[in-house]
């Protein structure tokens, strides 16, 4: 998290603003509702529409003063976004070509597409991964299951790579950590990790490298220990 925040602060103001606006667009609008939102610009003569645009501009401009703007930080204006999108749809609904009112069909197409996008994405992901969605090869759950089947008690030191997404957290434990068959820790270097090993001296020690993609890129015995990690890697 720290490295990611630092990298965002080191971006130029233009790059940071562009990335923030893109995140807001993806979170609130998506391609499906972009056209209605843009059409709402043509309705600024209405007091309510003008006030809604003013709220959005003020909130986003103020939020950009903070080095990192994630879309959910300004979730309170989602109702304002929804209002503008609906007003845009009302204008689009009346659209006609050569006397033929095609706005109805375009609006229905965009509404159905926008409302079904996320459910279809989740369904497709579940269908691809099957019933064991949480047990993708070399995922945290997969490796935990392999360790459990190998027997014994373990300490896993997780080493995050530069492309790791901080939302994909691997280091968390059960409420009773000492009684857990597997203890997950952040890799902090040999000297600091040695303190953990001294505390959990009756366990086996592993290092797991995690980079982008949500799965481990490398599983091995902690350097200086003798047992081979093949029993955990497994085969797909």
PyMOL commands that set and color helices and strands:
alter all, ss='L'
color gray80, all
select helices_A, chain A and resi 2-9+13-29+31-43+47-63+71-93+103-129+133-135+140-150+190-199+230-233
alter helices_A, ss='H'
color red, helices_A
select strands_A, chain A and resi 96-97+100-101+154-160+182-186+204-210+216-221
alter strands_A, ss='S'
color yellow, strands_A
deselect
rebuild
show_as cartoon
